[in-house]
C-alpha cells in the first residue's frame, strides 16, 4: 500500500507528463494558472511539495479531476452487502449505508389476502416494481403496478401495498418529508 509520501512524490512526474502531452510550456501554464514558472518547475521536479492551492488551478488548466492529477489511492470497497431483514411478512434488504437522507431498499412482498389497513407516517416514498405486480392503496384509490412501473407519494397519505397475484419485488427509495425522487424516462414511441 502506498504511503502519503509515495503519492505526493508521484505528483511531480504526473504534472510534467500532462503538460508535455499537451505540448504546453511552463510559461504558458504559468499564465493560465497564475502560478510562477519557478514554482511549476519545482513542483514537476519534486523540489516543492504540492498543496491544494497549487493543484486546483493545475487540475482546471489540464481539465482533469484532482484525484487523477494526484493519483489518489483507491477508496474503500464500494460494494454493499445487504443483510435481509424480516418486517412482518416482507423481506427487506437495505441498499444504503449512511444514515439520514434518502434510503434505498429492495423489498420482497407476498400477496396479502387480508383487507387493506392503510397507514400514515412522515416521509416520501418512491416505489419501482422489478418483478410481479404490486397492489397499491393510496387514500381512496387502488392501483395495480406492473414490472417497470413506478409510483411516488407523500407517506402522510394513507397507504398500503401487497403483491397482486403472487409475490412482488420492488425498489423503494424513502426520504424525509419534502424530499422527492424523480424518474426521468423517454416517452413511449407510438
N, C-alpha and C positions, 0 to 999 in steps of 0.2 A: 504494500500500500504506500502511495506517495505521501510524503510529508508536505506541510505547507511550504517549507523552503524549496522542496523539489518543484512544486507547482509554480512558485514565484520565479525560480531560475529558468523555467521554460518560457516565460512571457517574452523576454528579450528576443530570442531567436524567432518566436512566432510573429512578433511585431515586424521584424526585419523581413521575414518571408512574405507576409501580407503586403508590405509596402513594395517589395521588389516584384511580386507577382502582378501588381497593378501598375508597375513602371512609374512610381511616384518618387520624386526626390525628397530628401529631408526638408529642403527649403519649402517645397510646395505643401508638404504635410504640415509644416510649422504654420504656414499662412492659414490653412483650413482650420487647424485645431487651436491656434493661439499658444501653442507650446513651443518654446525656443528650440532651435536646431540642436544646440548643445545638450539640452535635456533629452530630446528624442534620441540622439546618438548614444548618450549614456544609458538610456532605457534599453535600447537594442543590444548594447554590448554587455548588459548585466551590471554595469557600474552604478546604476541608480535603481533603487527598489521601486517597483510600480505602486502607485496609490490610486484610489478610486477617482480622485480629481484628475489624474492623468489618463486613466484608462477609459473613462466615459467618453471624452471627446474623440479618442482614438477609435473606439468601437463605432461611434457615429460616423466618423470620417471613412472608415473601411466598410460600413454597412454590414457589420457582423454583430451577433449577440455578444454581450460581455462575457458570458461563460465560455464561448468559443474562443474569444480573444485570450483569456487566461488559461484555457484548458482545464476548466473546473472539473474536479473528480465527479464520478457518478454519484447520484443521490441514492438514498436507501431504496430497497426493493419496493416498487410501487404497487405490486400485486396485493389485492385484498383477498383474504381467505375467510370468507364469511362462515360463521357457525350457525346452523339452522336453529331457530328458536320456535317453540310451540306457543301460540297465543290462541287459547281456546281450541278451535278446530282447524286453525290455519297454521301453515309453516311459513315463517318469515326469516329471510336472510338479509341482514343489514349489509349494504354495499358502500357505506361511507364510514370513515374512521373518526372524523373530527366531530366534536360535539357542537351543537348550535347550528343555526342557519338551515339550509335545505338538507334534508336527509333522504337517501335513496334506499329502497328496499325491493327485493324480489319477493313476491308473495304467491303462495300456492293455496288456493281457496277451494274447498269442496262445495258441491251443491248442498245448500241448506234447505231442508224441506219444511222448516217451520215458518210461521208468519213473521214477516219483517218487523224489526223493532228499531226504527231509525234513531240514531243518537247524534248529539252535537258535541263539539269541543272547539277550542281555539286552534286556528291554523288554516292552511290552504293545501289542498291535495291535488295531485295530477296523477292519473292512472292511465297506463298503456297496456293493452291486452296483448300478451305474447302468444298464447295459445288457448283454445277453448272459447267459451262465451261467458261474458260477465253480466249478471243481472244487477243493475244499479238502481237503487231507490233514492231519489233526491227530492225532498219535500213531498209534494203530491204527484210527482212524476216517476214513472218506471221506464228504464231504458235497458235494452239488450245491446251490449257492445261485442263486436266480433273481433277476432285476431287482427291486429293492425290499427284498431281504433283507439282513440284516447278521449278522456274527459278531464276537465279541471273544474274545481268548485271550492267555495269557501266552506270550511267544515263547521261553521256555525249554522249552516243549513242542515236540517235533519237528514242523515244519510245512512245507508245500509247496503251491503253488497254480498253477492254469493256467486258461485259457479252456476251456470244455467245449462242443464242437460249433461252435467258432469263437472269435473274439476277444471278450474281456470288458473292459468299462470299469468301474473301481471307484474309490471314495474310500477312502483309508487314513489313519487317524489313528494315529500311532505315538508312544508316550510312554515315559518312563523306567519301570524296574521299579517295580511297586507302584501306578502311576498308571492308573486305569481310566476308560474312557469309558462313558457310559450312554445308551441310546436310550430315550426316553420316547415311547410310542405308545399310542393308544387301542386297546383290544381290538377284534377284528373283530366286526361285528354279525352275529348269527345269523338 
